[in-house]
């Protein structure tokens, strides 16, 4: 294995929770064995995963998961944090008394077998440390967890797409304050991926070109909306950004998914991405002049499972519903009923502000 392909060293250990769900520890060198810790909670019925129906008019899938109505909502205090390490007398979703990064099957899944999955990824035992606060080493471990879960889930029968994402902030609807991400495996192509894939195919058939690669090249050539550029990654505000704050991050090399990144690309991402998130947190000042943490959705767009994945280029989109320090963007009739966004800003203004707040 060449140095460029050598992964960040992580020890992967699998255990089982009391109700039969699987949990995976991703630990850095020198960490103790976590699997000796057992889930002491009494076994509980595992809620059924959601079912899928398709809209007759559009064909779009809709997931119905009524068990999620009972999911944990804003538990009071650190002692009630279900994503914290377990302590004597206070068992949580994570049996060990400490951990680096952990992934487990969601207790209230939107999707499940066959062909689907819903997992939770916890970045750190620290109840307030988000991705922007992690050092490069821990961020590299998170990246290896994304790679691991994408690889395994994509290999399951019936899975068409693997989606790694994060919802951050109560404005987005987050019900657990402990920073975490999620990973879904879909048994269908999501509407966004299907639409983009259709445009990629049409462009290739008409011109022989690479739609996403050409869009990236155009952004880099213009430079007007570029926020940051490294050896392997670039961040920019998309030409037709819809949200009040929106940034796209892409590797400069054509790769379809996270597992396809080589070691140097993963290592740079471990520093590049948290730095971008820290910059986004400076976009809006609070009443006291200090940065106002930005609520956001961060979504990795990976190639679909199968032959079409080779047409794709991996990219990440981070966007926020906040349009002013004290105001949110709501999706009204044009956006919700017709899918036509009306923006109160421009991509160039967003880019100008992100450059203004500095690296």
Secondary structure by P-SEA (a helix, b strand, c coil): ccccccccbbbbbbbccccbbbbbbbcccccccccccccccccccccccbbbbbcccccbbbbbbcccccccccccccccccccccccccccccccccccbbbbccccccccccccbbbbbbcccccccccccccaaaaaaaaaaaaaaaaaaaaccccccccccccccccccccccccccbbbbbccccaaaaaaaaaaaaaaaaccccaaaaaaaaaaaaccccccccccccccccccccccbbbbbbbcccccccccccaaaaaaaaaaaaaaaaaaaaccccccccccccbbbbbbbccccccccccbbbbbbbbbccccccbbbbbccccccccbbbbcccaaaaaaaaaaacc
